[in-house]
Amino acid sequence: MNPLRIAVFASGTGTNFQAIYHAIERNELDAEVVGLITNNPGAGARDFAENNSIETAVINKKIHGEENIDTEILNCLRNWNTELIVLAGYMKMVGDPVIDSYKNRILNIHPALLPSFGGKGMYGMHVHEAVIEHGVKVSGVTVHLVDNEYDTGPIVMQRVVPVYDTDTPEVLQNRILKEEHTIYAEAIKLFAEDKIEINGRQVIVKRKNA
Ligand code: GRF
């Protein structure tokens, strides 16, 4: 099989993007990052891509006008022959035309155990603040497929991370981020090896010879 062609969407630092890139470099994942799309010209993810000779596209309403964003994104994705979209801290809702064109081929990572602590407004530190405020004893990471709403798509993989009484949101965020950096490449690997079967809300990992 040829390496899976993935396009990463990121708005911030891009530590997840970097972790995926390094997993590919270490031959743990048979994939290629064919391009990075960001809405934020100042994103650290963009610097990382440029320093590693990955094509980048800054697409936002200021440059292109809100109504042209989806078309711009789709053009890039098609030019890169994208097979899988990986959202890694992308702070914009992906538009319906993109979701419809890449049905079941868009992944997102969320720093909590969905369906808890997800949805609109639940991003970044807000998630960890809400987790601590609620007093739950475990949080974690969810990798899921993206549908037309926030954080509701079928779950591909989850990992549990303990929450301690002494945790601040920052401390918890770091503990969770560490897990994010391994689980995302593992989830993408399932797609790269064509091991995923989707049955309604259930994402099933195909067994060998199945
Ligand atoms: C991560 O916590 C991820 O779960 C969320 O956005 C954050 C991105 O962090 N979707 P980074 O830019 O990959 O460091």
Boltz pocket constraint, residues with backbone or C-beta under 6 A from the ligand:
constraints:
  - pocket:
      binder: B
      contacts: [[A, 10], [A, 12], [A, 13], [A, 14], [A, 15], [A, 16], [A, 17], [A, 87], [A, 88], [A, 89], [A, 90], [A, 109], [A, 110], [A, 111], [A, 124], [A, 177], [A, 180]]
      max_distance: 6.0
